[in-house]
Amino acid sequence: MGRPEGAPTPLEEALRSFRDNLAFVRGVAANTLEAYARDASFFVEFLASRGIIGCADVTREHVRLHLAHLDALRRRPSTKARAFVAVREFLRHLKASGLAPNDVSEGLDAPKRGRVLPKALTEEAVRRLLDSVSGDSPRDMRDRAMLELLYGSGLRVSELCDLQEGDFIADADLIRCVGKGSKERLVPIGTAEGQALARYMSGGRGAFLREGRPVRHIFLTRLGKRFSRLGVFKMLKERAAAAGLDPALVSPHVLRHCFASHLLAHGADIRAIQEMLGHSSIATTQVYTHVDQSRFASVHRRCHPRA
């Protein structure tokens, strides 16, 4: 019997089991899960457009053609590299599950990511953004605390949204967060962000709590729900515009870049920055060393005995 009309193809079924494996066996972070599933799904759609629906019918050439297709779509090097990783993990899953005899991606070189230097606002621009949120309303206190944490501790937007009561260790000037791969880390908080967070927790957060809806997350919406990533983006764009900054140049990730770049510019150790950012590899953090080469030249002239 043939496959019933409308029934999922073998590759589409494998895609579902791949997603389940990521979620329930490997326990990858939600954002990673969505990215892998999305990229693997695009690969399966690409194969289907060429009549490939069986797991054992995928070849190395199909992987190469898929990457060439991404090139034709003018996808960025980093996007291509991420897509390759997702496809490779999917093909490994096919072999491990007995759905394909071989992992046809084995031995293929990943596309080069290219080096995109982080964009960072000046210290004065960040100061203007933070100082523009100075009101006494619960919303102002909440937004100021969020902005201070994004810049002052370099949190990822997902880490900010996931913060819960108890993660703010006020007497130790630390914030506990869970990053990629469910790795927990403690990040120092400075005086300004500590004060902003304490002010919000004691005088602002209660205004967002709703009766009968217990919520442990620190940052809440007007409906008493956990703040979403999209909500943080929207808030930040509005606050940037009100501060006279171009909203297109401001995002949670840009503030994270500012955190690292400004620390480095003031002499912070790259290893310490790596730990605070939650990077598993120092190579990821070292991109910041390319942002301020002029500072390194002045340090060399000032410190080296032969300079």
N, C-alpha and C positions, 0 to 999 in steps of 0.2 A: 504493500500500500504506500502511496505517496504521502507527503506531508499535507495535512488538512489546510485548506485555505485560511490564512490569517494566523496560523499557529507559528510560534517562534521558531526560528532556524536553530540548528545546533550551536552556531556561534553566539546567537542571542541568548540561548539557555546557558551557555558557558559564561557569558557576560554576567548573568545573574549570580551564578555560583562564585564568580571572581569577586563580585561586590560583597557577597556574604562572607567569603573567606577573609577579605580585608577587614570587615567590620567585627566579625565574631571570633575569628581565629587569631588574626594578627593584631587586632585592636588598634588600627591606625587612627590618627586624629581625624575628626569629622571633615575638616577642610581638605586634608590629604585624600581621604576617601572619595570625596566629591570630585576632586581634580583627576584622580586616577580613573574613576568610573567614566567621567566625561570624555577623557582622551581615549580610553579603550573603546568606548561606544562609537566615537568618531571613526576609529580604525575599522570597527566591524561594519559600519555603514559604508566606508570606502570599499571594503572587500565585497559587500553585497552588490554595490554598483558595478562590480566586475564579475558578478555571478559566483562569487565564492561564499558558500554558506556552511561548509563542513569544516570542522576543527582541524582535521588531518590534511586539508587541502591548502592550508596557508604555507607559503614558501618565503625564503629569505628575500626573494625578488619583490614580493608583495610589501614587505617592510620598507625596502628601498623606494619603491614606487610611492608608498604613502608619505615618506619624508619629502620626496620630490613634489608631491601634491601640496604639502604644507608650504614648500618653497614658492610654488606657483600662486598660492593664496597670500603670499607676502607676510607669512607669520614670522614673528621675531625669533632670533636665535634661541633665546631663553624658553620661548614657547615650544619650539621644535625639540629642544633638549628634554623638556618636561614630558612632552608627548612620547618621545622615544622611551623614556623610563617607564611610563605607564604601559605602553605596548609590550615592552620587554617583560614586565611583571605579569601581564596577561598571558603572554605566550609561555612563560614559566609555569603558570597555573595550569594551562592546558596539558603540559607534559606531566606535571606532578599529579594531576587528576586522572591521568590515563586517557585523556581525550585526544591527544596527539602523540605520535611516537617520538617526536623530537622537539627541542626548543630551537626553532629556526632563527631566533635572534642571537643565539650564542656565537660569540666571536665578532659580532658587528660593532663597529665603533660608534659611540654616541656622537651626535652633532655637537659642535663647539657652541658653548653658550654665548661666547662673546663677553666683553666686560662693559657693563653699563654702570658708569659712576653714579653713585647716589646723588640725588638733588637735595640740597639743604638750604634752609632759610638762614639769613644772617641772625646773629644773636639779637640784634636790635629788632628785627622783624618778629622774632618769637616773643620777645619782651612786649612788643606792642600788642600782639595777639592775646597774650595772657592778661595784660593789664586792662584790656578792653572789657574783660568779663569781671566786673568788680561789684556787682549789685548784691543786695541782701535777700533777694527772693530765693526760694528753694531751687528753682531752675538755674539761677546764676551760680549758686553754691555748688550744685551738681556739675554743671558744665565746667566751671573753673577747676574743680577737683579732677575731672577727667582729662582736661588739657594739661594740667600740671603733671599727672602721672604719665601721660604719653610722652611728654618731653623730659620730665625729670627722672624717669626710670626706664624709658625706652621700651615700654611694653608693646607687644603686638596688640592689634585691635581686638582680636579674639580673646587674648589674655585679659584685657581690660574688662570686656563684657562678662567673662567668667568669674571675676573676683567675687568672693563671698565673705560674709561676716566671719571674722576670725583670721582672714588672710592679712589684715592690716595689724601688724604687730607694733603698736605705737611706742611702747617702752623701749623697743630695740631699734626703732627707726628703720623697719624693714617691711616689705610687702612680699607675700608668698604668692607665686603664680605657677600655673601649669602650662608649659609650652608645647612645642611640637613633640610627637612621640610620647605624650603624657609625662614628660619629664618635669619634675618640680624643681623650682629654684627660688632662692631668696634674693631680692634685689633691694639695695639701699634706697631710702627715700630722703630727699633733702628737706631743709627747714620749710621752704615755701610750699612744697607739695604736701608735706606732713600737716602743716597748719590748714591748708585748703581741704584736705581729706577729713581731718578731725572736725572742722567747722561744718562740713556737709553731713557727716555722720551724726553729729549732735543736734544740728539745727535745721537741716534741710531734708534728709532722707525720710523722716517721719511723714512729711507731707505727701510722699508718693506711695506710702503703704496703704493697702485697701483691706478693710475688715473681711475676715474669712478667707484671705488669700495670703498665706504665709510664704514669704519669699526671702531666701537667704542671700541672694545676689546684692551686691553693694549698690550698683547703679541701676536705677529703675526709671521707667517711663511714666508719663502722667497717668497711665492706666494701671500702674503698679506692677508692670511686667519687667522682666530682664531686658536690659538694653540690647538691641541687636547691632551687628556690625554696620548694617545699612543706616541705622539710626545715628551711630557715631559719625559716619561720613557726612550725613545730612547736617548734623549739629555743627560739625567742624567747618563745613562750607559756609554756613550761615554766619558763624562767628568770625571767620576770616573776612568775609565781605563787610561785616560791620566794623572791622578793625582797619578797613582800607587796604586789605591785601587781596591779591588776585586769587579767588577760590580755586582756580585750576592748578595753582602751585602749592596748595596746602592739602594734606591728607594725613591720616594716622601714620602711614608708613614714612612720610616725609618728616614728621616729628620724631620718629624713631631714628631716622638718619641724622637729624639734628642732634639728638642725644649723643650718638656715637661720635659724630664729627666734631662737635664742640668740646667733648671730653678729650678727644685726641689733640685738638688745637691747644688745650690748656695743659698738656703734658701727661695725660693718663696713659697707663700701660696698656698695650694692645691686648694682653692676656686678660687683664681685668675687664676690659670692655667686652671681650668674648664671653666671659662668664655672665656678665650682667645682661647681655643680649640673648643669652641662651643658645649661642651657636655651637653646634657639636664639633665643628672644624674651624681651626684658626684661619684657614684659607678664606672662609666666608667673611670673616671680620677684616681681613687684610685689605679688602677693597677700599676701606676708609683711609689706608695709608697713601692712596693715590689722589686723595682729594686735596691735600694740603702739602704738596711737595715743597713749596716755598718755605714753609715753616721748618722742614727738615734741613734745608740748606742753611738757614740761619742758626739752627741748633749745631750743625756741624762746624760752622765758622766760629761759633762761640766756645765750643767745648773741645774740639779736637786739637791736640798739641801742635799738629803740623798744618793746620788750616790757615 
